Amino acid sequence: MHDPRIDQLARQLVRYSTRVKRGERVLVELFDAPEAIGIALIREIRAVGGTPFINVHQSRISREMALGATEEQYDILSSYLMEQMKTMQAYIAIRGANNVNESSDVPEKRMKLVASKMRPVLNRRVNETKWVVLRWPTPSMAQSAGKSTEAFEDFYFDVCLFDYASLVPAMRQLKNLMEKTDRVRITGPGTDLSFSIKGIPAIVCCGERNIPDGEVFTAPVRNSIEGKLSYNAPSIYQGQSFDNVVLEFSKGRIVKATSNNTKAINAILDSDDGARYIGEFAIGINPVIREPMRDILFDEKIAGSFHFTPGQAYETADNGNRSSVHWDLVCIQRKEKGGGEMWFDDKLIRKDGLFLPKNLLALNWK
């Protein structure tokens, strides 16, 4: 039986997230996603007068390609994917994962090769198209979230069909505050971090780029970061699981990094010079998302969280950092997760994950 929520989701992605207009070309990429969402998106794009294009990917096939990746092969692949991307005005990606660790046994040098060759295509998509990216619920994701498949699907659609527009006014207030701020200090268990965000734009993300969504992001001044940050949300990066990540900074650079897999985390941070600097600082405010599930599109939006991201900065909030890495690592500051404080120019803005200024109270979870 067809789930009507799939049609509602396609409508939201086409009409709200990417606002597809008549005559626009839209690239839809499906990664381990069912035919139903692809068909719904094709129909919805055509309904508003757009033209759909489809790329279909399967993770086991992508793994096999990556296992034997060569420079010449991925130069060619990158060049024709770039030509395709240059012809598009909008991009929608649905990313399922039958096995979140599918690429865990691909050699690190192959993963770095693939990431570096695909980076220009990614940059073109991020900077030159209207785009939205979202996960697709799978039993693997339900397992990571500690839920039954049905319960996770219900949670997924609650999150994805949330009325994001209702948060926009208060998120704009947070953006304005961040853009007036010079010094940020964050404290909590194992954390005492300070940095500047002066002069760098803050960007409201409310269902127009990622679904699920709910964050305001900027970037720290590249060399301004000092102190120590202990992340408390688990992470998966390049098919590997990481827990208890702790980073220490001096003059903006990560000078010490430890985790349950310290060797692997340092190998990632040694990918290039920019990987040991931070490219993004973001505050997560989605009231529906409360617990981490090793899926960054959900985890970086957790109510009462922030993420502090080694690697590439976004051009819309640019501190000049460039890297093949962009690794969103999350710290949750709600009281039951250990609490914590966030200060802007010596004023306490958020305590234990809850905003204190009156014009930001609408961003606190219910």
N, C-alpha and C positions, 0 to 999 in steps of 0.2 A: 504494500500500500504506500502511495506517495505521501511523504511528510510535507504538509503545507509550509512548515517553517523554512524549508529549503527555498521555496519561491519568495518568501518574505526576506530571507537573507540576500538572495540575488538582487531583489529590488533595492534593498538598502545599499548594497555595494555599488550598484550602477547609478542610482538616482541621488544618493546622499554622499557616499564616500568619494566616488570619482566624478560625479555630476557629468556623466557622458552626454554630449550634445550631438545633434543631428550631423552626420557626415564625419564624425570622429572614428578613427580606427582604434580598436581595443585589443591588446594581446592578453589572452587568458592562459595562464600556465597552471596545469594540474599536476601535483606531486602526490602519488598514492591516494588520489581522491576519486570518489565514485562518479560514474557517468551522470548521475542525477543533478549534481551541482553544476557540472559543465553544461548540460543541456539547458538548465534554468538560466544560466548566465548568457548563453547564446541568445535565447529567446528574449531576455530582458534588454540586452544591448540592442537587438533589432527593434524592439518595441519603442525605444527612444530615438531610433534613426541612426544608430551607430553600426559599424561593421566589425564583427567579431573575428579574431584569429586565435587558434588554439595550438599550444605545445603541450604534449603529454609526457610525463616523466615517471619512471618507476625506480625506487631507491636501490633495488638490487642490481638493476642494469647500470645505474649511475655509479654504484660501487665498483662494478666490474670495469667500467671505463676508467675510473680513477686509479684502480690498481696498476694499470699499465700506461698511465698518462705520460705523454711526451711533450716536449716544448713545441715541436712542429704541429702535432695533432691539435693542441689546445690553442695555438696561434690561429689556426684555420677555424676552429670551432668558435673562438671568441670573435673573429672577424665577421663571420656570417651572422652570428647572433647580434652583433653590434649593428649591422646593416638592417636587420629586422627591427631592432629597437628604435632606430632612427626614423622609421616610418610610422611609429605609433604615437598617438596622443594620450593614451591611457593604458594602464596595466593593472591586471587583477591576478593575484596568485593564491591558489588554494593548496596548502601544504599539509598533507597527511603524513603519518609516519607509522608504518606497520611495525617497525623496530627502530627505536630511537638510537640504538647503538650500531646501526647497519654499517656505518663507515669506520667503526672503531679499529678495525684491523688493516685499514689502508695506511701504508707507510707515511710518516709525517712529511717527508720531502715531497711525496705525491700530492698530499692535501695542500701544502703550501704552493705547489705549482698550479694546481687547479684554482685555488683562491686568488692568486696573483693574476692569472690570465683572465679570470672572470670579473675582476674588480672594475675594469673600464666599462663593461656592460652594465654592471650594478650601478656605477656612478651615473651613467647616462640615464638609466631608469629613474634613479632617485631624484636627479636634478632637472630632468627635461620632460618628464611625463607626470600626469596625474595618476598616482598609484595607491593601491591598497593591498596588503598582504595579510592572510589569516591562515590559521591551522584548520584542519578538519578532524573531527573527533574520531578516534579509533580505540579499540580495546587496549592497545599499548599505552595510549595517553590516559585512559581511565585507570589502568594499573598504576602508572606513575603518580596519579592524583589520589590514589587510595580509594577509588569509587567503583561502583558497578558500572558496566557499560551504559545502561539506561540512565542511571543517575548522572553520569558524566555528560551524556548527550543533552539532558535537560539543563544542566549547569552551562554547557557550551552555548546553547541557544539563548538562555537568559542573558549571558554576557554579550553575545554578538548582536542581539536585537535590543539591547539596552538603549534608552533614549539619551544618546550622547549629547545631543544639542542642548539638553537641559543643564549641563554642567558648564557650557561655554562662558556665560557671563562671569562666574566666579573664577574660572581658569584664566580669563583675560586679566582679572585683578591680580592673580598670582604672577602672571607674565609681567605686568607693569611693575610689580614690587621687585621681581628678580632683575629687571632692567635698570632699576634705580640703585641696586645693591652693588657694593664693592666687595666686602669681605664676608665670607661664609665660614662658619665653624660648626662642625658636627661632632657630637660626643655620644658615647654609649659604651656598652661592654666591649672592651678591647679596642675602642675607637676614640681617637682624638685627632681630628683632621681639620686643617684650615687651608683656605685657598681664596683666590679672587675670581669673580665673574664680571668684573667691570668692563663695560663697552662691548659685550658680546650679546647678541639678540637672544631672547627667550621665545620658544616656539610652543604654541598650544597644539596638542594632539588629542583630538576628540572624535575619533571614528572616521577620519578622512585619509589616514595613512595605514594604520594597523587596526585590525579588529581581532581580538579585543583591544581597546584603547583606553586612554585616561592617563596622560602624563603631560607635564610641561618640562621641556628640556632646554639646556643651554650647554656651554662648555666652560671649563675653568681656564683662566689665563695659563698658558702652557707651562711656564716655569714657576708658577706661584704655589704649588701644592707642597705642604709640609705635614708630616705626622704619620699616623698609623690608622688603617681601616680594616676592621674585621667584618667580613660579610657572613650573614647567617642563613642565606638561602642557598640550597644546592644548585649546581649548574652543570649543563652539558655543553661542551664546546669541541668541535671537530670529532664528534662521536665518543668523546671521553667524559667520564663523570668526575666532577670536582666538588669537594665539601670542605668547609672550614678554611676558606681562602682568606689569607691575611696579607695585605700589601703595606709596605713601608715606603715613604716618599721623602726625597730630598731635592729641593729646587725643581719640583715637578716630575722628577724621574722616579720610577719604581726601582729602589735600590735593594729591596729584599722581598721575595714572594714565597709563601709557604702554603701548603694545602695537604690533603690526604695523598696527593700525588705531586710532590714538590718538583720532581724532575720534569714531569710533563708540563706543568704550568710555566716553568722557566724556559722550556723549549719554545712554547708559544710566544712568550714575551720577548724571546730572542729572534723572532721571525724577521724583524727589521728594527731600525732605530725608533720609529714611531710607536711600536708596540709597547714600549716601556713608559709612554706618556699617556695622559688621559684625553680622550676625544669628546666625552659627553658627561654631563651631570644632569640627572633628571629626577623629578619628584613624581612618584606614582600615586594615583588617587582613585582607582576604580573601586567603587563600593561593593561590587559583586564578587571581586576576586580577593580572597583572604589568605589562602595557603599556597606555598610554592609546589610546583609539580614538575620541575626540571624541563619546563618548556618556556623559553624566554619571552615569547610574545604574550604569554599570560603573566609570568612571574614579574616582569618589569613594570606591570601596571598595578601590582598588589596595593590595596589600601594601606596607607601608613608606611610606605616604603620609599626608598630612593635607589637609583643605580648610578654607578661611577665606573665608566667604561674605558678600559685600556684600548688604545688604537685610534682608528680613523675618526676624524671629526666630520660632522655634516656641514656642507657648504652654507646651509641656512643659519647655522650657529657655529661659526668657524673660528677656531683658535690656531689654525695653521697646521695642526698635526695630521700627518699622512702615514698610512700604514695599510698593509693587507689584512690586518686584524681589526675587528670591531667586536669586543667581547663584553656584553652587558652583564655585569655582576651586581647582585641585588642584596641590599640590607633592609630588613623589616624592623621598624622602630616602635611598633605597637607594644604596649606594656607586657602582654603575655609572651612576647618574643624577646624580652629583655629591656625594652624601652630605649630612650635616647632623646637627644635634643638637637634642634637645628636653629642656629642663630644667624641672622642677617644684620651686619653692621652693629653687633653687640645687642640686638633686640631679639628676644626669644620668639620665634615664628611658629615652631611646631614642637610639641612635647609629647612623647610616647605616641607619635604618629598622628596626633590631632592638632590642627591649626588653631591658633589663638586669636589672630586679628578678626574682627567682626565680619569684614568683607570676604573672608575666606572660609567662614564656618560652613557654608554650603558644600564644601569639598570634603568634609568629614563624613566617614561612613555612618550609616544609620544602625 
